[in-house]
Amino acid sequence: MINEDRCCNGILIQLAALDHSIRSLSNLILENHLYSCISRDLDNGKLEAFGEIVSLFRRFNK
């Protein structure tokens, strides 16, 4: 779009849509990770999984 000298508004709208899509995908993967990997680790007594959860939420809430 930039190479085609398109309107800035259209470019910004596309970037916002891309950002939303990436965040949605990230949230889906995070949810799956919590239900599978983290759940399994906690069931196996790996309490360091709590630290991983906190780290992930801090990273995603920036």
NORBELQUI-V943234 format. One record per pair of residues at least 24 apart in sequence whose ideal C-beta (glycine too) atoms are under 10 Angstrom apart, sorted by the first residue. I is the first residue (numbers start at 1). J is the second residue. D is the distance in Angstrom with one decimal. If there is no record, write none. Layout:
I_J_D, I_J_D
This chain:
23_60_8.5, 26_56_10.0, 26_59_9.7, 26_60_6.9, 27_60_7.7, 30_56_6.3, 30_57_8.6, 30_59_9.6, 30_60_6.6
